[in-house]
Amino acid sequence: MYFPYVRGRQYELLALRELVTKDLLSTNILPVVEPVKLSSTLSKTMEEFVKKQKKIGIVCNPTVGSFSSDMKDEEKDSNKQKFLSLLDDPFIVKSHIMKANSVRQIKNWERQKNVQAKDWLVICNNRDCVESYLNIFGETSPQYVLIPDELRRKIRHGKVLFEDKFEKCDRNSDYSKNSDEFFSEDHIFYNEEGFIGFGDYSVIGKDYLESGFAPYAVAIHIVYFAEDSSLRVHHFVSDSNDDIQNPAKKFYEAVHKLSIWVNENDIPITTGLSGFLEHYYNQTYPGLGSVKKLSLMHHLELVGKYLDKEK
């Protein structure tokens, strides 16, 4: 089972919503969203998963963004009530990042909302939080616990191998220095290594920036399966990278390279990849958020098809 972890930005939520609406999200995929703000897009995404009876994890104690302060903002009370109502649905998997105050927080959820230990999806990516984790879940394990490989001996049950697989560059133009590279083979070996699933941050990476900026270069990141079934990622980078002018031109340069690569290789056409090719043929520019959205959609649909075939 695959657990893609996203930070709940607009384009990530739209990617998940479109996949689930079009029935393109495999039942072998459980996305985990760490919401960065309380928004109608978040609620609508949760609603769509409930409607389609597909599970989605929602982190209740996010570490980045304005979500926690938004929940205390009286002007956003209607969004808050909508969110809390959806959170009670069984298709919404309540998720928790282990921190210093986790024991108190989990006990509060149990007392106030009757959320049992077995109901949680837990992210434990800090060795210093293992003791707290064992204090809470020593007798009853959560549904899933996302951990790095280094904690595999400490945590025994329900464990999901969770690591950042994307080698992020400081500048988009730097991706052209190594345009094709290894991404992951966790989907091949997770089971025999004692994990019930695997997860990563897709082609976005774990680093979070509060606000975007106009890039000098546009880069499109596309994962694909190599002959040995490992996942690789190919980077398509624009050429006119001396200034921030004309992002549409930069996008067209990058997507032109993508179209040539697809035509020359046996690459399965997903909805996300098809979206890129349509923009190329129509010479339209969807905006940088949509570039990330389409790359994410492609990754999830591709891995979903692989897992469905393996079952």
MIKOL-826347 format. One record per residue (C-alpha): z, x, y; residue in three letters. Coordinates in steps of 0.5 Angstrom, whole numbers, padded with zeros to 4 digits, always signed. Last residue first. Layout:
<nodes>
ZXYALA/...
</nodes>
This chain:
<nodes>
-0012-0004-0015LYS/-0016+0002-0013GLU/-0022-0003-0011LYS/-0017-0007-0006ASP/-0014+0000-0004LEU/-0021+0003-0002TYR/-0023-0003+0002LYS/-0017-0003+0006GLY/-0018+0004+0007VAL/-0024+0002+0011LEU/-0022-0004+0014GLU/-0016+0000+0017LEU/-0020+0006+0020HIS/-0026+0002+0022HIS/-0021-0003+0026MET/-0017+0003+0029LEU/-0024+0006+0032SER/-0026+0000+0035LEU/-0019-0001+0038LYS/-0020+0006+0041LYS/-0027+0005+0044VAL/-0024-0002+0046SER/-0019+0001+0051GLY/-0024+0006+0054LEU/-0029+0001+0056GLY/-0034-0003+0053PRO/-0040+0000+0055TYR/-0047-0003+0054THR/-0053+0001+0052GLN/-0055-0005+0047ASN/-0057-0001+0041TYR/-0051+0004+0043TYR/-0046-0002+0044HIS/-0048-0005+0037GLU/-0047+0001+0034LEU/-0040+0002+0036PHE/-0038-0005+0034GLY/-0042-0004+0027SER/-0037+0002+0026LEU/-0031-0003+0028GLY/-0034-0009+0023THR/-0035-0004+0018THR/-0041+0000+0016ILE/-0040+0005+0010PRO/-0042+0012+0011ILE/-0048+0015+0007ASP/-0050+0020+0012ASN/-0056+0021+0016GLU/-0056+0014+0020ASN/-0048+0015+0021VAL/-0049+0021+0024TRP/-0055+0020+0029ILE/-0051+0013+0031SER/-0044+0017+0032LEU/-0048+0022+0036LYS/-0051+0017+0041HIS/-0044+0014+0041VAL/-0041+0020+0045ALA/-0047+0021+0050GLU/-0046+0013+0051TYR/-0039+0014+0052PHE/-0040+0019+0057LYS/-0045+0015+0061LYS/-0040+0009+0061ALA/-0035+0014+0064PRO/-0039+0016+0070ASN/-0035+0021+0074GLN/-0029+0024+0071ILE/-0031+0031+0072ASP/-0034+0037+0068ASP/-0035+0033+0062ASN/-0042+0031+0061SER/-0043+0032+0054ASP/-0039+0027+0050SER/-0035+0028+0044VAL/-0036+0025+0037PHE/-0030+0027+0033HIS/-0031+0026+0025HIS/-0024+0025+0021VAL/-0023+0026+0014ARG/-0020+0022+0008LEU/-0020+0025+0001SER/-0024+0021-0004SER/-0027+0028-0007ASP/-0033+0026-0004GLU/-0031+0025+0003ALA/-0028+0019+0005PHE/-0029+0017+0013TYR/-0025+0017+0019VAL/-0028+0016+0026ILE/-0026+0019+0032HIS/-0029+0017+0039ILE/-0028+0022+0044ALA/-0030+0021+0052VAL/-0029+0027+0056ALA/-0026+0028+0063TYR/-0021+0023+0062PRO/-0019+0018+0067ALA/-0012+0017+0066PHE/-0007+0012+0062GLY/+0000+0010+0063SER/+0006+0010+0059GLU/+0004+0016+0054LEU/+0006+0016+0047TYR/+0005+0021+0042ASP/+0005+0019+0035LYS/-0003+0020+0034GLY/-0008+0015+0035ILE/-0013+0016+0029VAL/-0008+0012+0025SER/-0001+0013+0026TYR/+0001+0014+0019ASP/+0003+0011+0013GLY/+0004+0011+0005PHE/+0006+0007+0000GLY/+0011+0006-0006ILE/+0013+0013-0006PHE/+0015+0017-0012GLY/+0010+0023-0012GLU/+0005+0019-0017GLU/+0004+0014-0012ASN/+0003+0017-0006TYR/-0002+0022-0009PHE/-0009+0019-0007ILE/-0007+0015-0001HIS/-0004+0021+0002ASP/-0010+0025+0002GLU/-0011+0026+0009SER/-0015+0028+0015PHE/-0019+0034+0014PHE/-0023+0036+0020GLU/-0030+0035+0023ASP/-0032+0036+0030SER/-0027+0043+0031ASN/-0029+0045+0038LYS/-0032+0039+0040SER/-0025+0036+0039TYR/-0023+0040+0045ASP/-0027+0036+0050SER/-0022+0030+0049ASN/-0016+0035+0052ARG/-0009+0037+0049ASP/-0012+0036+0042CYS/-0009+0031+0037LYS/-0009+0033+0030GLU/-0008+0026+0027PHE/-0004+0026+0020LYS/+0003+0023+0023ASP/+0007+0022+0017GLU/+0010+0017+0013PHE/+0011+0017+0006LEU/+0014+0010+0004VAL/+0020+0009+0000LYS/+0023+0003-0003GLY/+0028+0007-0007HIS/+0031+0014-0007ARG/+0032+0017+0000ILE/+0035+0024+0000LYS/+0030+0027-0004ARG/+0024+0024-0001ARG/+0027+0026+0006LEU/+0022+0032+0007GLU/+0016+0028+0006ASP/+0017+0024+0012PRO/+0020+0017+0011ILE/+0018+0010+0012LEU/+0023+0005+0009VAL/+0021-0001+0005TYR/+0024-0008+0003GLN/+0031-0005+0005PRO/+0036-0002+0000SER/+0042-0005-0002THR/+0048-0001-0004GLU/+0047+0005+0000GLY/+0043+0001+0005PHE/+0048+0001+0011ILE/+0052+0008+0010ASN/+0046+0011+0007LEU/+0042+0010+0013TYR/+0048+0012+0018SER/+0048+0019+0013GLU/+0040+0019+0014VAL/+0040+0019+0021CYS/+0040+0027+0023ASP/+0034+0028+0018ARG/+0030+0024+0023ASN/+0024+0020+0021ASN/+0028+0014+0018CYS/+0023+0008+0020ILE/+0026+0001+0016VAL/+0023-0005+0014LEU/+0029-0010+0013TRP/+0030-0016+0009ASP/+0034-0013+0003LYS/+0039-0011+0008ALA/+0040-0018+0010GLN/+0038-0022+0016VAL/+0044-0027+0018ASN/+0041-0028+0025LYS/+0048-0027+0028GLN/+0052-0023+0023ARG/+0047-0020+0020GLU/+0043-0018+0026TRP/+0050-0015+0029ASN/+0051-0011+0023LYS/+0044-0008+0024ILE/+0045-0006+0031GLN/+0052-0003+0030ARG/+0050+0001+0024VAL/+0044+0003+0028SER/+0047+0006+0034ASN/+0045+0013+0033ALA/+0038+0012+0031LYS/+0034+0009+0025MET/+0028+0005+0027ILE/+0028-0002+0025HIS/+0023-0007+0023SER/+0024-0015+0022LYS/+0018-0017+0017VAL/+0014-0023+0020ILE/+0011-0027+0015PHE/+0018-0030+0013PRO/+0018-0033+0021ASP/+0024-0032+0025ASP/+0021-0027+0029LEU/+0016-0032+0031LEU/+0022-0036+0035SER/+0024-0030+0038LEU/+0017-0028+0041PHE/+0016-0035+0044LYS/+0023-0035+0047GLN/+0022-0028+0050LYS/+0015-0030+0053ASN/+0019-0036+0056SER/+0024-0032+0059ASP/+0020-0027+0062LYS/+0022-0028+0069GLU/+0029-0028+0066GLU/+0028-0020+0065ASP/+0033-0018+0059LYS/+0027-0018+0054MET/+0023-0014+0059ASP/+0028-0009+0059SER/+0028-0008+0051SER/+0020-0008+0051PHE/+0019-0003+0057SER/+0016+0003+0053GLY/+0018+0007+0048VAL/+0024+0007+0043THR/+0023+0000+0040PRO/+0029-0003+0037ASN/+0026-0010+0034CYS/+0020-0006+0031VAL/+0015-0012+0028ILE/+0012-0011+0021GLY/+0006-0015+0020ILE/+0005-0020+0013LYS/-0001-0024+0013LYS/+0000-0032+0012GLN/-0007-0033+0016LYS/-0003-0037+0021LYS/+0003-0032+0021VAL/-0001-0027+0022PHE/-0005-0030+0028GLU/+0002-0032+0031GLU/+0004-0025+0031MET/-0002-0023+0035THR/-0001-0029+0040LYS/+0006-0027+0041SER/+0004-0019+0042LEU/-0002-0021+0047THR/+0003-0026+0051SER/+0007-0020+0052SER/+0014-0017+0052LEU/+0012-0009+0052LYS/+0012-0003+0048VAL/+0012-0006+0042PRO/+0013-0002+0036GLU/+0008-0005+0031VAL/+0008-0004+0023VAL/+0001-0006+0020PRO/+0002-0008+0012LEU/-0004-0007+0009ILE/-0005-0008+0001ASN/-0007-0015+0003THR/-0013-0013+0006SER/-0015-0014+0013LEU/-0022-0017+0014LEU/-0020-0024+0014ASP/-0024-0025+0021LYS/-0017-0027+0024THR/-0013-0021+0021VAL/-0018-0016+0023LEU/-0019-0019+0030GLU/-0011-0019+0031ARG/-0010-0012+0029LEU/-0015-0009+0034ALA/-0013-0014+0039LEU/-0006-0011+0038LEU/-0008-0004+0038GLU/-0012-0005+0045TYR/-0006-0008+0048GLN/-0001-0003+0047ARG/+0003-0005+0041GLY/+0005+0002+0039ARG/+0002+0003+0032VAL/+0004+0005+0025TYR/-0001+0004+0019PRO/+0003+0002+0013PHE/-0002+0002+0007TYR/+0000+0000+0000MET/
</nodes>
